[in-house]
Amino acid sequence: MNNLFEDPSRAALVLVDLQNDFLHPQGAYARGGATGADIAALPARLKPVVDAVRRRGGWIVSTHFTLVPRRGGEPMISPHLKALRPFLAKGDFAPGSFGHALVDDLAPADFAIEKVAYSAFYMSRMEWVLRKAGIDRLAFAGIVTNGGVAATVRDAHVRDFESVVISDGCAAFRRDVHDATLLSLSSAAGVVTCGQLLVELA
């Protein structure tokens, strides 16, 4: 695969769901006891990549899992998610909230995309924004590898975006699930490391 950022005006680093409610010690997942060392390590590992993309003139796109509040503020939660994460409550992942935001270490993004399901392309403005900005090359990082990352990468693939997944820039709650997902995604996208991408961006 060619250097993704050879023409930085056409390339974006997509940060999938690296939000305070997932990662911050005061976020929803930490309060609910759903944390993981591999996930917690991502902001520090990705910061040099984010900084290098900015210096090169590439785009930063962040996706934001969103729980849309009903009247009164109670969140609309899909049944499968409620069963998986019963601790999610009013105010979690609410648009405009601290928990909904991209973690400070990686902010700001050029574009922030709200999403309501695994894929950032599903019922969102993601494709519209990318096409309008002239972006057709995407490097993916974020959480979780087998959820939001995998679904968004596959949707990018069927839309003919040239894509790579940053293997050590993604994480899941289980390392074996992460590894298996990367193997599966290799049919839809290239797989690179943070170090390899930094060499390309230098």
Secondary structure, 3 states (H helix, E strand, C coil): CCCCCCCHHHEEEEEECCEHHHHCCCCHHHHCCCCCHHHHCHHHHHHHHHHHHHHHCCEEEEEEECCCECCCCCECCCHHHHHHCCCCCCCCCCCCCCCCCECHHHCCCCEEEEECCCCCCCCCCHHHHHHHHCCCEEEEEEECHHHHHHHHHHHHHHCCCEEEEEEEEEECCCHHHHHHHHHHHCCCCEEECHHHHHHHHC
